[in-house]
Amino acid sequence: MMPECRQSAQRWIVCLPVLMLACAAAFAQSVVPGLEVLLGEQKSLIEGKRVGLIANHTAVDRRMRHAADLLARTPGVRLTALFAPEHGIRGMVQAGGEVTDTRDVRTGVPVYSLYGETRRPTPAMLEDVDVLIFDIQDAGVRFYTYISTLGEGMAAAAEKGIPFIVLDRPNPLADTGTEGPILDYPRLKSFVGAYPIPIRYGLTIGELAGFIKDAHQLKLQLTVVKMENYSAGLWYDQTGLQWIAPSPNLPATSTATVYPGMCLFEGTNMSEGRGTTQPFEMVGAPWIDGPRLADELAALGLEGVLFRPAFFTPISSKHQGQACQGVQVHVTDRDRFRPVFVALHMLSVIKKSYPSEFQWRESAIDRLAGTDGLRRALDRGMPVNETIAGWQEGLKSFDAARRRYFLYPR
């Protein structure tokens, strides 16, 4: 070995213990998901029980071991049923694709679809279940279907008279404020809008479960297994946990940051970036002038965001195979960035600049927004600030109500 190589190797040997200690310390300080807390200090909740698990590919501990595998190997516990939400038990199904019943290849346990003909576990599916567990990473927005699956699972457990356990996970969006109109309930109730809450509701999945229980007046033995080391002011990349895309088109934390607003473009004839490497971070259409749109949006001086002209050709979804122009949204200050507010400004500018080309998908935009008032206000040319002002009373009431469900420091 050359002398310089030998010296380099010796330096690495000296540094290795320090690096290992640093990694161990970071791991110890990271947020501990509810799954690990359950299998550690709260295992008594499931000992001697036949367990059903509503989960997908995000239900892992910090060592990336799946909840189904861990439960199947836990002494004194029988994993008897798995339940798959939208995108499937392993996250392989694209948005809206039907999820079918199957059998888990690792545990051999039957997997029942909750995103096909049946959205709620049936009594037959729960026949061999003493306790039903929910463990899925959420996105913190009303139109993400996993929270609808949560409510359906809770209702099924209440009907069957069995306990329901939520293994809590972080809301990817720090609780810097709620946003968007309260769902027009029950008139616009759907699987992308199941509860009278705003688009961005500022609760963890466990905190939301408490709200759902009361809102639906469920006679349910609900237990939320809290996380350790968590504060609601954390963004996901501050938790020490690895990001696992909870659905195929939410690949990064940057996507999750803009998603509460940019998903509204699904309710238009514009591409929301599906079929590109940056879904929801880019929007466009064949008839958009990207540089012009970027300049118009930049002139608004919106806080915490910059707009870059974007040129892309989706390989799937809207405008598949067509050259599109538009903008990419770059968040510069996520604590001040308001995704719904920004998306409404974008929609307003595009409608005014392209009145003949732009079109709503009316049923989709109303279900996503939770109201037809947003669409009607933009059609009338109402200023965005006035539109948002009309939501504030509802948001104020919701903010007061949600406080009773807080489980973590704010």
Order of alpha helices (4+ residues) and beta strands (2+ residues): alpha-alpha-beta-alpha-beta-beta-beta-beta-alpha-beta-alpha-beta-alpha-beta-alpha-beta-beta-alpha-alpha-alpha-alpha-alpha
